[in-house]
Amino acid sequence: MALGLLICQMCGCASSRLVDTWHDPSFQTSPLGKMLVIAVRKDATKRRIWEDAFAGELVTHGIAAIPSYSLFPDAPPDTNQVIATVQANGFDGVVVILRLPTKTNTHYVQGYITTERNMHYRPYWQRYWTYYREIEHPGYIDTQKVAMNAVDVTTTGDAGRLIWSATSKTPDPGSMTGVQKEIAGLVAASLVKRRIIGGKR
C-alpha cells in the first residue's frame, strides 16, 4: 500500500472526485453521438489540454467529439458562436469545462508522543546499556489546496437543455499531469451510467 502511494506521488497522479452531480431524469432520448468540447480557459495551452483530454475520452465511447479549439483557435466560442456551430455541424451535445476558484482546506493534525530506544556504551563496564526516551511531536495546522472545475453537458435539442452537471475536486494538484484525463474518465463514467452516452467500444 505504501509503495503504491509512493509510486503515485512520484508519477504525479491525482485523486480527483466528482461532487454535486446532477442529471435530468426526463432525458430519455438516444445517447448523444456528436459533441462539441469547450474548455473555458484563457491560457491557450491549458485549454487545448483540457479539450483534448475530454474529446479523447469521449471518442473511446463512440462519440464523434470535436475540441472547440479546432474551430475557434484564438479563444473559446461565445454563446452565439456555439449556436451557429451546433446548427452548421450537427452536434447533438455540448460539454463545457469551467475552472472554478481554488479552495484551501485547513485542519489541525493532533500531536503525539513516540518512544525511542537507544544504546549507550559504558567503557568502565565494557558493555552497552539500553535506555528509552520519549519524543514529543507537536500538533500543527495542515493546509491543502483543492482545484475545482464545473462540468456541464447540454443537449442541443429543446433549445439547449442542461442534462448533466457536476463539480470536480482535485486535492493538491500542483504540477501533476494526467488530471484532465482523470476527470474526463470520471465524467464519462457518470454519463454512461445515466445513458447520456454509450459504453466503451
Secondary structure as the mmCIF struct_conf table of DSSP 4:
data_model
#
loop_
_struct_conf.conf_type_id
_struct_conf.id
_struct_conf.beg_label_comp_id
_struct_conf.beg_label_asym_id
_struct_conf.beg_label_seq_id
_struct_conf.end_label_comp_id
_struct_conf.end_label_asym_id
_struct_conf.end_label_seq_id
HELX_RH_AL_P HELX_RH_AL_P1 ALA A 2 CYS A 11
TURN_TY1_P TURN_TY1_P1 GLY A 12 GLY A 12
STRN STRN1 ARG A 17 HIS A 23
TURN_TY1_P TURN_TY1_P2 PRO A 25 SER A 26
BEND BEND1 THR A 29 THR A 29
HELX_LH_PP_P HELX_LH_PP_P1 SER A 30 LEU A 32
STRN STRN2 LYS A 34 VAL A 40
BEND BEND2 LYS A 42 ASP A 43
HELX_RH_AL_P HELX_RH_AL_P2 ALA A 44 VAL A 59
TURN_TY1_P TURN_TY1_P3 THR A 60 GLY A 62
STRN STRN3 ALA A 64 PRO A 67
HELX_RH_3T_P HELX_RH_3T_P1 SER A 68 SER A 70
TURN_TY1_P TURN_TY1_P4 LEU A 71 LEU A 71
BEND BEND3 PRO A 73 ALA A 75
HELX_RH_AL_P HELX_RH_AL_P3 THR A 79 ASN A 89
TURN_TY1_P TURN_TY1_P5 GLY A 90 GLY A 90
STRN STRN4 GLY A 93 VAL A 109
HELX_LH_PP_P HELX_LH_PP_P2 GLN A 110 GLY A 111
STRN STRN5 TYR A 112 ARG A 122
TURN_TY1_P TURN_TY1_P6 PRO A 123 GLN A 126
STRN STRN6 ARG A 127 HIS A 137
STRN STRN7 TYR A 140 THR A 155
BEND BEND4 THR A 156 GLY A 157
TURN_TY1_P TURN_TY1_P7 ASP A 158 GLY A 160
STRN STRN8 ARG A 161 PRO A 171
BEND BEND5 ASP A 172 ASP A 172
TURN_TY1_P TURN_TY1_P8 GLY A 174 SER A 175
BEND BEND6 THR A 177 GLY A 178
HELX_RH_AL_P HELX_RH_AL_P4 VAL A 179 LYS A 193
TURN_TY1_P TURN_TY1_P9 ARG A 194 ARG A 195
BEND BEND7 ILE A 196 ILE A 197
#
